[in-house]
Amino acid sequence: MNDLEEVFKALGDPTRLKILNMLAENGEMCVCKIVDALGMGQPAVSHHMAALRHAGLVLHRKSGQWIHYSLNPEALRNGPMLYIQEIAEQAEKSAAARRTICC
């Protein structure tokens, strides 16, 4: 699976989207706060965080026994956002070309 597929796979899960939204709203968060906010067990949250980390969407740092997470905005900008922008631009070019050559 390529990197972009990993990103979209990670973004395809509703729980992971909630986590990304929490990080966007709150900045860096301890995994313990994410567990509390989601009302899920720590192993389940760790599974989701591992998928987000693997996709490069979040950054992490260890502080004592806890891991703190934050968004990786560069990965979002240069991954799915760039891909979607390129697809939209190609669609616009194709639509314009069809209008000029159509009867």
Secondary structure, 3 states (H helix, E strand, C coil): CCHHHHHHHHHCCHHHHHHHHHHHHHCCEEHHHHHHHHCCCHHHHHHHHHHHHHCCCEEEEEECCEEEEEECHHHHHHHHHHHHHHHHHHHHHHHHHHHHHCC
